Amino acid sequence: MSKKVLIIGSGLGSLATALRLTKHGYQVEIVEKHHQAGGRLNQLKKDGFTFDVGPSFFSMSYEFTELFEYCNIPNPLQMNELNPVYTVYFADKKDPYFIYKELDKLAQEFSKIEENFEEKAKKYLKKAAEIFHDTEHVIIKRNYDNLFQYAVSLATVPMKHSPLLVRSMWTQLERHFDSNDVKVIFSLVAFFLGSTPFDTPAVYSLLNYTELQHDGYWNIKGGMYKIVEEIQKILINRDVKFHFNTEIVDIKTSEKNIDYFVDQNGKQWNADIYVCNSDAAAFRGQILKRKKFSKPKLDKKHWTLAPFTIYLGVKGKVKNLHHHNYFLGTNFKEYADNIFKLSVNPEKPYYYVNVSSKSNEECAPEGCENIFILCPVPDRRYKHDWSDREELAANILKDLSKRIDFDLIENTVSKTIYAPDDWEKMFNLYQGSGLGLAHGLNQVAAMRPKNKDEKLDNLYYVGASTIPGTGLPIVVIGSKLVTERILEDGKR
Ligand SMILES: Cc1cc2nc3c(=O)[nH]c(=O)nc-3n(C[C@H](O)[C@H](O)[C@H](O)COP(=O)(O)OP(=O)(O)OC[C@H]3O[C@@H](n4cnc5c(N)ncnc54)[C@H](O)[C@@H]3O)c2cc1C
């Protein structure tokens, strides 16, 4: 008889794990608190517009290719590479910088602000490439049973990289570039990790290599939610059962095993094996009641910024917006120093804008555009009350309208706002943190919550806050690591 697996949550980590486990003959059932699958990779349909709720692009596209190859399925996703990878607008400049993958074209963009950019960038990216390739397999893509194994893996990384552990990303950029704009643009990746470039170790310059040289950034024809729809279709064909509006709130265990989980209506859910796709740190605290993950301990951890998102349907075509755009101010250091701990709305918000109708016309009615705005804000430990969400949205829309010379407020036909409290409620994101646990050196690899439970033999984890970490391709790697664990344990 095939073993039954219950997965709690239907985010990408869950769907990818279900795909792999069904290949090995496991019978999978998924319970999800939201009304549809995908977790943060979700979709909002409103007033004739279709929005991707969270992610809008990804790096390491080959992880999706690997997932489908592993399962012997033709890749159902049409992946499009982005070039320019994104566009950056500074508040004190009229024209944006287009961030091209080709360094000679990028050098043209920076020709007025950075002499010999191409040569400098090659040197900077060469180092970043080395650290990426020297750590990808030995540190990132592997399971750890204990800290000793981690120490042994670290010892295999060439010593020449050790200065990058103590130097900050900003210092590394200062050693290579003169222009402030170039340094700011290259340092934006630090915020995805849950930190600022001033306190992120320079090893993470590897992300500049992944975005600019290695595999670049990609999105999906038809919108990002196609990833969920396509995987879900395959899973349904394989008899995987989805149960929506079902939240796990309690557990019953005997010794080292789980007897069953309990949902909000008191229904019991049992299986041979359980995989938790809910936040791996918060779940251990809130459902398993582990002291190491009590609220005060969770609050002391480093979390990534929370999302403040606006989904705007507008009449008219907005010619000064491209597909992926960053809007930055002129006070970068002050912004970075304050944004994680602000207890009020940022006065001069920095934000990201995505217009997927630029490449997927079906996402907006004719002659209209669907605009997604993501403004990273402090999580709810610092700003708990978001009843002033309309004020921040109005501030952003006023600023953006001015910068793109298009009256977004006047032309709005549909508007939805999700503040950090909505994100927390929708997907159980701890304190509304958007990407989960941060990636400082004390919260990665063997130092991150493990993908196999410390006490319960039949409980595993997959998703942003367990290993290897957050981001779409990274949770796909996580699905491979947890599958390996389950298969290995199954042999014992
Ligand atoms: C606004 C935003 C933009 C982003 N942009 C990008 C991007 O451009 N590129 C990129 O690579 N990454 C991006 N990310 C990060 C990316 O979305 C995540 O890293 C990834 O989707 C996490 O997947 P996961 O497997 O951890 O599942 P999650 O998305 O966390 O899904 C977990 C699921 O579990 C459910 N759940 C939780 N608790 C329970 C429970 N007790 N019972 C039942 N169900 C439960 C939740 O409702 C949810 O559906 C973004 C994230 C956000 C928030």
The ligand as a Gaussian input file, in Angstrom:
#p B3LYP/6-31G(d) Opt

LIG

0 1
 C        4.574000      40.552000      -2.170000
 C        5.574000      39.469000      -2.443000
 C        6.338000      39.507000      -3.591000
 C        7.269000      38.491000      -3.856000
 N        7.977000      38.553000      -5.008000
 C        8.802000      37.542000      -5.330000
 C        9.422000      37.514000      -6.608000
 O        9.215000      38.405000      -7.433000
 N       10.224000      36.458000      -6.893000
 C       10.446000      35.433000      -6.011000
 O       11.191000      34.499000      -6.336000
 N        9.855000      35.430000      -4.784000
 C        9.037000      36.449000      -4.441000
 N        8.379000      36.430000      -3.237000
 C        8.658000      35.334000      -2.293000
 C        7.877000      34.066000      -2.662000
 O        6.532000      34.391000      -2.855000
 C        7.971000      33.057000      -1.538000
 O        9.322000      32.820000      -1.167000
 C        7.343000      31.704000      -1.917000
 O        6.157000      31.870000      -2.661000
 C        7.080000      30.952000      -0.634000
 O        6.478000      29.718000      -0.906000
 P        6.163000      28.706000       0.272000
 O        6.340000      27.326000      -0.273000
 O        6.938000      29.071000       1.489000
 O        4.622000      28.849000       0.522000
 P        3.676000      30.078000       0.978000
 O        3.508000      30.969000      -0.153000
 O        4.075000      30.618000       2.287000
 O        2.336000      29.246000       1.171000
 C        2.060000      28.573000       2.367000
 C        0.583000      28.217000       2.358000
 O        0.265000      27.584000       3.595000
 C       -1.011000      28.043000       4.024000
 N       -1.072000      27.856000       5.472000
 C       -0.324000      28.483000       6.412000
 N       -0.629000      28.024000       7.642000
 C       -1.603000      27.092000       7.467000
 C       -2.344000      26.275000       8.358000
 N       -2.139000      26.313000       9.687000
 N       -3.282000      25.429000       7.838000
 C       -3.502000      25.367000       6.497000
 N       -2.833000      26.137000       5.608000
 C       -1.893000      26.985000       6.095000
 C       -1.039000      29.498000       3.607000
 O       -2.359000      29.995000       3.519000
 C       -0.315000      29.444000       2.252000
 O       -1.233000      29.251000       1.192000
 C        7.447000      37.425000      -2.933000
 C        6.677000      37.387000      -1.762000
 C        5.743000      38.394000      -1.519000
 C        4.898000      38.323000      -0.281000

